[in-house]
């Protein structure tokens, strides 16, 4: 999926994937990871997610990466922050308080950039990618996170023939196949959300579940 696809979605404000509240499964299951305050949490394909604010409010430091400059600047503007800005080989870094957003390509982040990230939260990244990119994403980007890193992965499951992604459905078997080489995977919860997603119903989707997994890097 070409980067221009996402840049166009942001420029046209077609961002149905953006939530106007923190992810319920994040708030319910994150404490169970047992990560101490001050831990740096990686949020890939971050957009202007309110999940980053929630994590910061719990005492964590957040490192997000987002391709769209519009999304990054909107995040800080909408919450009254004036970030400091610098450039590195990874992109443009915007930092305000405990939140740092890199405007750049997530695949350009190396192990050095992610070395301090002992946690990861992925709600909208894996499911935003088609199958070939999902494998590259996990085997390249996740492989650069440090040993012992703990995280929460949130996916969607729906009949794939009923809707063209993104977001794409990613079943449990695929999650275990993608992550099983380097990560332990624990299914935490499967939740029916079809009634709260009228857009999916309009497109003809007959069942929709969101699924939370605990991850730990070996």
Buried (B, 14 or more C-beta within 10 A) or exposed (E): EEEEEBBEBBEEEEBEBBBEEBBBBBEBBBEEBEBEEEBBBBBBBBBBBBBBBBBBEBEBBBBBBBBBBBBBBBBBEEBEEEBEBEEEEBBBBBBBEBBBBBBBEBBEBEEEBBEEBBBBBBBBBBBBBEEEBBBEBBEEBBEBBEEEBBBBBBBBBBEEEBBEBBBBBBBBEBBEEBBEEBBEBEEBBEBEBBEEBEEBEEEEBEEBBBBBBBBBBE
